[in-house]
Amino acid sequence: MAIGGKSEGKVFGLFRMPFWQNAAGKGGGGASSSTQQQHPPGPQVRGAGSSSVSSMAKSLLPTRRRLRLDPATKLFFPYEPGKQVRSAVKIKNTSKSHVAFKFQTNAPKSCFMRPPGAVLTPGESIIATVFKFVELPENDDKQDQKSKVKFKIMSLKVEGPMEYVPELFDDQKDHVAIEQILQVVFLDLDRPCQKLEKLKRQLAEADAALESRKKPPEDTGTRIVGEGLVIDEWKERRERYLAQQQGEGVDSL
């Protein structure tokens, strides 16, 4: 647990100490003490204090994740100064509800995401592609850029399937959770490693998914045309049959 040991004792200590007693102690002297004894706080005051403490304790607890990211904490980019490079992150909705996610970055002029956000059904996964222009370093210092550029992924529980719009996060700010802040890490193309190979696989998978989305939906008219052909063929058969019957009728005369 995120809260344990001494920190846990402090949180429960807050519950045991009524806020009205603390406020009375700030007044100092016996007058404050006598005032406290003559006018004990009513249940409404105690309820408000308890609610405040409960909110404080809740804020100290770790946020329950709605999304699982792969990679979990970093965005890996091939290091190619002067070029636009790509990274990829797999995002999976691990909750039992529909969840919207949204990207933010502190370098919007040099970075953009595709898609910048989406609504995922329970258990659904998507690979988001992140584009970044790598500026030419002044002193060939990669670490400096790593410490500056960051990406933040936020999530929001939504009611059922719906189309993603950025305004979702503006309308429900109080319910938005920060899932993760991802740091940029550059990979040297001259030094093959597992992270670089994994990035290539994820980018290929993202490209394939994008191409499948670009394809037009299956033409439902094909089925209708097929039915039309069947009907036309049936009409032809019926006409041949009637012609045959008429021919046989003529021969029998």
C-alpha positions in Angstrom: 0.0 0.0 0.0 1.1 3.6 -0.6 0.3 4.5 3.0 1.8 2.5 5.8 3.8 2.6 8.9 4.1 6.1 10.4 2.2 7.8 7.5 -0.8 5.5 8.2 -0.8 6.4 11.8 -0.8 10.1 10.9 -3.9 9.7 8.7 -5.8 7.9 11.4 -4.6 10.4 13.9 -6.4 13.1 11.8 -9.7 11.1 12.2 -9.2 11.0 16.0 -8.6 14.7 16.3 -11.8 16.8 15.8 -11.3 19.9 13.8 -13.3 22.0 16.3 -10.8 21.1 19.0 -7.9 22.1 16.9 -9.6 25.4 16.1 -10.2 26.0 19.7 -6.6 25.4 20.6 -5.5 28.0 18.2 -7.3 30.7 20.2 -5.0 30.0 23.2 -5.6 30.5 26.9 -8.4 29.3 29.2 -11.1 31.4 27.5 -10.9 29.2 24.4 -11.1 26.1 26.6 -14.1 27.4 28.5 -15.8 28.4 25.3 -15.2 24.9 24.0 -16.8 23.4 27.1 -19.8 25.8 27.1 -20.6 25.4 23.5 -19.8 21.9 22.2 -19.9 21.7 18.5 -23.1 20.3 16.9 -23.3 17.4 14.6 -23.1 19.5 11.5 -19.7 20.9 12.4 -18.4 17.4 13.2 -19.8 16.1 9.9 -18.0 18.8 7.9 -14.7 18.1 9.6 -15.1 14.4 9.1 -15.8 15.0 5.4 -12.7 17.2 5.1 -10.5 14.6 6.7 -12.0 11.8 4.5 -11.3 13.8 1.4 -7.7 14.4 2.6 -7.2 10.7 3.3 -8.6 9.8 0.0 -6.2 12.1 -1.8 -3.3 10.3 -0.2 -4.4 6.9 -1.5 -3.0 5.8 -4.9 -5.3 6.4 -7.9 -6.8 3.3 -9.3 -5.6 2.8 -12.8 -8.0 2.4 -15.6 -5.4 1.9 -18.3 -2.4 -0.3 -18.8 0.4 1.2 -20.9 3.2 -0.6 -22.7 5.8 0.8 -22.3 4.7 1.8 -18.9 6.8 4.9 -18.1 8.8 5.9 -21.2 8.3 6.8 -24.8 11.2 5.5 -26.9 12.2 7.4 -30.1 15.0 6.6 -32.6 17.6 9.3 -32.3 17.7 11.0 -35.7 18.5 14.7 -35.3 16.8 17.0 -37.8 14.1 14.4 -38.6 10.6 13.6 -37.5 10.6 10.3 -35.7 7.9 8.1 -34.3 7.2 6.2 -31.1 4.4 3.9 -30.0 2.5 3.0 -26.9 -0.1 0.3 -26.4 -3.0 1.4 -24.3 -5.5 -1.1 -22.8 -8.6 -0.4 -20.9 -8.3 -2.7 -17.8 -11.5 -1.5 -16.2 -15.1 -2.7 -16.5 -16.3 0.6 -17.9 -15.9 2.5 -21.0 -12.9 4.8 -20.7 -11.8 7.9 -22.7 -8.1 8.7 -22.8 -6.3 11.9 -23.9 -2.7 12.8 -24.6 -1.0 16.0 -23.5 2.6 17.2 -24.0 4.7 20.1 -22.9 6.1 20.4 -26.5 3.1 20.8 -28.7 5.0 22.6 -31.4 7.3 19.6 -32.1 5.0 16.7 -31.1 1.6 15.3 -32.0 -0.2 12.1 -31.3 -2.4 9.8 -33.5 -5.0 9.4 -32.3 -4.8 12.2 -29.7 -7.6 10.5 -27.7 -10.2 7.8 -28.0 -12.9 5.9 -26.1 -12.1 2.3 -25.3 -14.5 -0.4 -24.4 -13.7 -2.7 -21.4 -10.7 -4.8 -22.4 -10.1 -3.0 -25.7 -6.5 -2.1 -26.7 -5.1 0.5 -29.1 -1.6 1.4 -30.2 -1.1 5.1 -30.3 1.6 6.6 -32.5 3.5 9.6 -31.2 5.4 11.9 -33.7 8.3 14.1 -32.6 10.7 16.3 -34.5 14.2 15.8 -33.1 16.0 19.1 -33.1 19.7 19.3 -33.9 21.6 19.4 -30.6 23.9 22.2 -29.8 26.4 20.1 -27.9 25.3 16.6 -29.0 23.5 16.3 -25.7 20.6 13.8 -25.9 20.0 13.8 -22.1 19.0 17.4 -22.2 16.1 16.7 -24.6 15.0 13.7 -22.5 14.6 15.8 -19.4 12.4 18.5 -21.2 9.9 16.6 -23.3 7.2 14.7 -21.5 3.8 13.3 -22.3 0.8 12.9 -20.0 -2.0 10.4 -20.5 -5.3 11.2 -18.8 -8.3 9.0 -18.4 -12.0 9.6 -17.9 -14.8 7.1 -17.2 -17.7 7.6 -19.6 -21.2 6.1 -19.8 -21.3 3.6 -22.6 -19.9 3.8 -26.1 -19.7 7.2 -27.6 -17.6 9.2 -30.0 -14.5 10.8 -28.6 -14.4 14.6 -28.4 -11.8 16.6 -26.4 -14.6 18.5 -24.7 -15.3 15.4 -22.6 -12.3 16.2 -20.4 -13.3 19.9 -20.1 -16.8 19.2 -19.0 -15.8 16.7 -16.3 -12.5 18.0 -15.0 -13.2 16.7 -11.5 -13.4 13.1 -12.7 -10.3 13.1 -14.8 -7.4 10.9 -13.6 -3.7 11.2 -14.6 -2.7 7.8 -15.6 1.0 8.3 -16.3 3.6 10.9 -17.3 5.9 9.4 -19.9 9.4 10.6 -20.4 11.2 10.7 -23.8 14.1 8.4 -24.2 16.2 8.3 -27.4 17.5 5.0 -28.8 20.7 4.8 -30.8 20.0 3.2 -34.2 23.6 2.1 -34.4 23.2 0.0 -31.3 20.4 -2.5 -31.8 18.6 -3.5 -28.6 15.3 -5.2 -27.5 13.6 -1.8 -26.9 14.3 -0.8 -30.5 13.1 -4.1 -31.9 9.9 -3.8 -29.8 9.3 -0.3 -31.0 9.6 -1.4 -34.6 7.0 -4.2 -34.0 4.6 -1.8 -32.3 4.9 0.8 -35.1 4.3 -1.9 -37.7 1.2 -3.1 -35.8 0.0 0.5 -35.5 0.5 1.1 -39.3 -1.4 -2.1 -40.1 -4.3 -1.0 -37.8 -4.3 2.4 -39.5 -4.5 0.9 -43.0 -7.4 -1.4 -41.9 -9.3 1.7 -40.7 -8.6 3.5 -44.0 -10.2 0.7 -46.0 -13.8 1.4 -47.0 -16.4 -0.7 -45.1 -17.6 -3.8 -46.8 -19.9 -2.9 -49.6 -23.3 -4.0 -48.4 -24.6 -3.3 -51.9 -22.9 -6.5 -53.0 -25.4 -8.5 -51.2 -28.3 -6.5 -52.7 -26.9 -6.8 -56.1 -26.5 -10.6 -55.5 -30.1 -10.8 -54.5 -31.0 -8.8 -57.7 -29.0 -11.3 -59.8 -30.9 -14.1 -58.2 -34.2 -12.4 -58.9 -33.2 -11.7 -62.5 -32.1 -15.3 -63.0 -35.4 -16.5 -61.5 -37.3 -14.3 -64.0 -35.2 -15.7 -66.9 -35.9 -19.3 -65.8 -39.6 -18.5 -65.5 -39.7 -16.9 -68.9 -37.9 -20.0 -70.4 -40.4 -22.3 -68.6 -43.4 -20.3 -69.9 -41.9 -20.4 -73.4 -41.4 -24.1 -73.1 -44.9 -24.6 -71.9 -46.3 -22.6 -74.7 -44.2 -24.6 -77.2 -45.4 -27.8 -75.8 -48.9 -26.5 -76.0 -48.5 -25.7 -79.7 -47.0 -29.1 -80.4 -49.9 -30.9 -78.8 -52.4 -29.1 -81.0 
